[in-house]
Amino acid sequence: MNVDDLVAIDVHTHAEVSSQGHSSLDDDLHDASSAYFKVEGKRKPTLEETAAYYRERNMAAVIFTVDAESATGTPPVPNEEVAEAAAANADVLIPFASIDPFRGRAGVRQARRLVEEYGVKGFKFHPSIQGFFPNDRAVAYDLYEVIEETGAIALFHTGQTGIGAGVPGGGGIRLKYSNPLHVDDVAADFPHLKIILAHPSFPWQDEALAVATHKPGVHIDLSGWSPKYFPPQLVQYANTLLKDKVLFGSDFPVLTPDRWLADFDKLTIKEEVRPKILKENAARLLGLTTP
């Protein structure tokens, strides 16, 4: 990967379909999220199509599945398949993985193997879909220990989710799990763990800003929202106290980088901060450049 030539690094993209055509979400949740995000056109690009999409735009993308099989009964796109696709498209794709915290010791062993044998750089958690509090020691702490030890990144969905929105009962998905204050405990208990709080954390934006300001290892990605809807305090902190800890993310394919970047161009971000958000902060956090 030639980082110097990249326009941007998108730290939040989804592998939504396997090579066998299998999706990590059932049809009801998938269709509801498409309606929530007003997705037009093809929603389920293959891994190769995603690589080609980002290559055309001279961007890199962090890509992952979401493993919530214990809660949903639906197996994820295999982590190994995502990592192998990233290895085959190493000029544009950066592999993250996802492990259901309820897999226990088997999940811990899998996490280590994915880092050591497949080159996975981080792990995506979606507490609302997976149905756990991030600070539940009995459920997730052994997994965080391996992630911290291997130098990988833990990326947590925070705030409201479009998954289940509009489905009766929200599809059984509970928003309470994704308050970023639960991740504050994780950052305190694992002081060397690199953490990303995904999304503007509605309705807990101030909590996310407080955690990222207070804990050195905590970053914020800006995925899942068009920049024109960013809360003013998020823009203020991105321009000042958190200028080295805020990251471009789109949430592709539900929100495209084309739309996100077009709206970001209109945002009142300082010119010296823009390259940090679009690429430099992510390159440093991912270890793609020297500190």
C-alpha positions as CSV (number, residue, x, y, z in Angstrom):
1,M,0.0,0.0,0.0
2,N,1.4,3.3,-1.1
3,V,0.1,5.6,1.7
4,D,1.6,8.7,0.2
5,D,-0.5,8.4,-3.0
6,L,-3.8,7.7,-1.2
7,V,-6.5,10.4,-1.2
8,A,-8.0,9.0,2.0
9,I,-8.3,6.0,4.3
10,D,-11.8,4.9,5.1
11,V,-11.7,3.2,8.5
12,H,-15.3,1.8,8.5
13,T,-16.6,-0.4,5.7
14,H,-18.6,-3.6,5.8
15,A,-18.2,-7.0,4.1
16,E,-21.9,-7.8,3.8
17,V,-21.8,-10.9,1.6
18,S,-19.6,-13.9,1.4
19,S,-18.3,-15.6,-1.8
20,Q,-21.2,-18.1,-1.4
21,G,-23.7,-15.3,-1.4
22,H,-24.3,-15.5,2.4
23,S,-25.2,-12.3,4.3
24,S,-24.4,-11.6,8.0
25,L,-27.9,-10.1,8.5
26,D,-31.3,-11.7,7.9
27,D,-33.5,-10.2,5.3
28,D,-35.7,-8.2,7.7
29,L,-32.8,-6.4,9.4
30,H,-31.0,-5.9,6.1
31,D,-34.0,-4.4,4.4
32,A,-34.8,-2.2,7.4
33,S,-31.3,-0.8,7.4
34,S,-31.4,-0.1,3.7
35,A,-34.6,1.9,4.2
36,Y,-33.1,3.7,7.2
37,F,-30.1,4.8,5.2
38,K,-32.1,5.3,1.9
39,V,-29.7,3.1,0.1
40,E,-30.0,3.2,-3.7
41,G,-28.7,0.6,-6.1
42,K,-26.7,-2.5,-5.1
43,R,-26.4,-2.9,-1.3
44,K,-24.2,-6.1,-1.2
45,P,-21.0,-5.7,-3.1
46,T,-18.6,-8.6,-3.0
47,L,-15.2,-8.2,-1.5
48,E,-13.6,-7.9,-4.9
49,E,-16.1,-5.3,-6.0
50,T,-15.4,-3.3,-2.8
51,A,-11.6,-3.4,-3.6
52,A,-12.2,-2.2,-7.1
53,Y,-14.5,0.6,-5.9
54,Y,-11.9,2.0,-3.5
55,R,-9.1,1.4,-6.1
56,E,-10.9,3.6,-8.6
57,R,-11.0,6.4,-6.0
58,N,-7.4,6.0,-4.9
59,M,-8.5,5.3,-1.3
60,A,-7.8,2.5,1.2
61,A,-10.6,0.9,3.3
62,V,-10.7,-0.9,6.6
63,I,-13.1,-3.8,6.0
64,F,-14.9,-6.2,8.4
65,T,-17.9,-8.4,9.0
66,V,-20.0,-8.4,12.1
67,D,-20.2,-11.7,14.1
68,A,-23.4,-11.6,16.2
69,E,-24.4,-15.2,15.7
70,S,-25.3,-15.9,19.3
71,A,-27.9,-13.1,19.3
72,T,-29.2,-13.4,15.7
73,G,-28.6,-17.0,14.8
74,T,-27.0,-15.8,11.5
75,P,-23.4,-16.7,10.9
76,P,-21.1,-13.9,9.7
77,V,-19.1,-13.6,6.6
78,P,-16.0,-15.6,7.5
79,N,-13.2,-13.5,9.0
80,E,-10.7,-15.6,7.1
81,E,-12.4,-14.8,3.8
82,V,-12.3,-11.1,4.5
83,A,-8.6,-11.3,5.5
84,E,-7.7,-13.3,2.4
85,A,-9.5,-10.8,0.1
86,A,-7.6,-8.0,1.8
87,A,-4.3,-9.8,1.3
88,A,-5.2,-10.3,-2.4
89,N,-6.0,-6.5,-2.6
90,A,-3.4,-5.2,-0.2
91,D,-3.0,-2.0,-2.1
92,V,-6.5,-0.9,-0.9
93,L,-8.0,-3.2,1.7
94,I,-7.0,-3.4,5.4
95,P,-8.5,-6.4,7.2
96,F,-10.3,-6.2,10.5
97,A,-12.3,-9.1,12.0
98,S,-15.3,-9.5,14.2
99,I,-15.8,-12.1,17.0
100,D,-18.9,-12.7,18.9
101,P,-17.9,-12.1,22.5
102,F,-20.1,-15.0,23.6
103,R,-17.8,-17.5,21.8
104,G,-15.7,-17.5,24.9
105,R,-12.3,-19.1,24.9
106,A,-12.8,-20.4,21.3
107,G,-13.2,-16.8,20.3
108,V,-10.1,-15.7,22.1
109,R,-8.1,-18.4,20.3
110,Q,-9.6,-17.3,17.0
111,A,-8.6,-13.7,17.6
112,R,-5.0,-14.6,18.2
113,R,-4.9,-16.8,15.1
114,L,-6.5,-14.1,13.0
115,V,-3.8,-11.6,14.0
116,E,-0.8,-14.0,13.8
117,E,-1.7,-16.0,10.7
118,Y,-4.0,-13.7,8.7
119,G,-2.6,-10.2,9.5
120,V,-5.8,-8.8,10.9
121,K,-5.3,-5.3,12.2
122,G,-8.3,-4.9,14.4
123,F,-11.7,-6.2,15.6
124,K,-15.2,-4.7,15.2
125,F,-17.7,-4.9,18.1
126,H,-21.3,-4.0,17.7
127,P,-22.7,-4.1,21.3
128,S,-26.3,-3.5,20.4
129,I,-26.5,-6.3,17.8
130,Q,-24.2,-8.6,19.8
131,G,-26.2,-8.0,23.0
132,F,-23.4,-7.2,25.5
133,F,-22.1,-4.3,27.6
134,P,-18.5,-3.6,26.5
135,N,-17.4,-3.4,30.1
136,D,-18.8,-6.9,31.0
137,R,-15.6,-8.5,32.4
138,A,-17.0,-12.0,32.2
139,V,-18.0,-11.7,28.5
140,A,-15.3,-9.7,26.7
141,Y,-12.3,-9.0,28.8
142,D,-10.3,-12.1,27.8
143,L,-10.8,-11.0,24.2
144,Y,-9.6,-7.5,24.8
145,E,-6.5,-8.9,26.5
146,V,-5.5,-10.6,23.3
147,I,-6.3,-7.6,21.2
148,E,-4.2,-5.3,23.4
149,E,-1.3,-7.8,23.6
150,T,-1.1,-8.2,19.8
151,G,-1.3,-4.5,19.2
152,A,-4.6,-4.7,17.3
153,I,-7.4,-2.2,17.4
154,A,-10.8,-2.5,19.0
155,L,-13.5,-0.7,17.1
156,F,-16.9,-0.3,18.9
157,H,-20.2,0.7,17.4
158,T,-21.6,3.5,19.5
159,G,-24.9,5.3,19.6
160,Q,-28.1,4.5,17.7
161,T,-28.1,1.9,15.0
162,G,-29.9,1.7,11.7
163,I,-30.0,-2.1,12.1
164,G,-33.5,-2.9,13.3
165,A,-34.8,0.6,12.9
166,G,-38.5,0.5,12.0
167,V,-38.8,-3.2,12.6
168,P,-41.3,-4.0,15.4
169,G,-39.4,-3.8,18.7
170,G,-36.3,-2.7,16.8
171,G,-35.8,-6.4,15.9
172,G,-35.0,-7.0,19.5
173,I,-31.9,-4.8,19.3
174,R,-31.3,-2.7,22.4
175,L,-29.6,0.7,22.1
176,K,-28.4,0.8,25.8
177,Y,-25.4,-1.4,25.0
178,S,-23.8,1.2,22.7
179,N,-23.4,4.1,25.1
180,P,-19.7,5.0,24.8
181,L,-19.3,5.4,28.5
182,H,-19.3,1.6,28.8
183,V,-16.1,1.8,26.6
184,D,-14.6,4.2,29.1
185,D,-14.2,1.3,31.5
186,V,-12.5,-0.7,28.8
187,A,-10.0,2.1,28.1
188,A,-9.3,2.4,31.8
189,D,-8.8,-1.3,32.4
190,F,-6.7,-1.8,29.2
191,P,-4.6,1.4,29.1
192,H,-2.5,0.3,26.0
193,L,-5.5,-0.9,24.0
194,K,-6.1,1.2,20.8
195,I,-9.8,2.0,20.6
196,I,-12.1,3.6,18.0
197,L,-15.6,4.8,18.9
198,A,-17.5,4.4,15.7
199,H,-20.0,7.1,14.5
200,P,-21.3,10.3,15.9
201,S,-22.6,8.7,19.1
202,F,-26.2,10.0,19.1
203,P,-27.7,10.5,21.7
204,W,-24.4,10.3,23.6
205,Q,-22.2,12.6,21.6
206,D,-20.9,14.5,24.6
207,E,-20.0,11.2,26.4
208,A,-17.9,10.1,23.4
209,L,-16.1,13.4,23.2
210,A,-15.4,13.2,27.0
211,V,-14.0,9.6,26.7
212,A,-11.8,10.4,23.7
213,T,-10.5,13.6,25.3
214,H,-9.7,11.8,28.6
215,K,-8.3,8.5,27.4
216,P,-5.2,8.7,25.2
217,G,-5.9,5.5,23.3
218,V,-9.5,6.4,22.3
219,H,-10.3,7.7,18.8
220,I,-13.5,8.6,17.0
221,D,-14.5,7.7,13.5
222,L,-17.1,9.8,11.7
223,S,-18.9,7.0,9.8
224,G,-22.6,6.4,9.4
225,W,-23.6,10.1,9.2
226,S,-23.4,12.6,6.4
227,P,-21.1,15.4,7.7
228,K,-23.8,18.0,7.2
229,Y,-25.6,16.4,10.2
230,F,-22.6,16.4,12.6
231,P,-23.4,18.0,16.0
232,P,-21.6,21.3,16.4
233,Q,-19.6,20.1,19.4
234,L,-18.2,17.2,17.3
235,V,-17.0,19.7,14.7
236,Q,-15.5,21.9,17.3
237,Y,-13.6,19.1,19.0
238,A,-12.5,17.7,15.6
239,N,-11.0,21.1,14.8
240,T,-9.2,21.5,18.2
241,L,-8.7,19.0,21.1
242,L,-9.3,15.9,19.0
243,K,-7.7,16.9,15.7
244,D,-5.2,14.1,16.0
245,K,-7.8,11.5,17.0
246,V,-10.7,11.9,14.6
247,L,-10.9,9.5,11.6
248,F,-12.7,9.5,8.2
249,G,-15.2,6.6,8.0
250,S,-18.1,6.2,5.6
251,D,-20.1,3.0,6.6
252,F,-19.9,1.7,3.0
253,P,-22.0,0.4,1.4
254,V,-24.9,2.0,3.3
255,L,-23.2,5.4,3.0
256,T,-20.7,5.9,0.2
257,P,-17.4,7.8,0.5
258,D,-18.5,9.9,-2.5
259,R,-21.4,11.3,-0.6
260,W,-19.5,11.6,2.7
261,L,-16.6,13.5,1.1
262,A,-18.8,15.8,-0.9
263,D,-20.5,16.9,2.3
264,F,-17.3,17.0,4.3
265,D,-15.9,19.5,1.7
266,K,-18.7,22.0,2.9
267,L,-17.9,21.5,6.6
268,T,-16.1,24.2,8.5
269,I,-12.9,22.2,9.2
270,K,-9.6,23.9,9.3
271,E,-7.4,23.3,6.3
272,E,-4.6,21.9,8.3
273,V,-6.9,19.5,10.1
274,R,-8.6,18.1,6.9
275,P,-5.6,15.8,5.9
276,K,-5.4,14.5,9.5
277,I,-9.0,13.4,9.4
278,L,-9.0,12.0,5.9
279,K,-5.7,10.1,6.1
280,E,-2.9,11.0,8.5
281,N,-4.5,10.0,11.8
282,A,-5.7,6.6,10.4
283,A,-2.3,5.9,8.8
284,R,-0.6,6.5,12.1
285,L,-3.1,4.5,14.2
286,L,-3.0,1.6,11.7
287,G,0.8,1.5,11.7
288,L,1.0,2.4,8.0
289,T,3.5,5.2,8.7
290,T,6.1,5.9,11.3
291,P,4.8,7.9,14.3
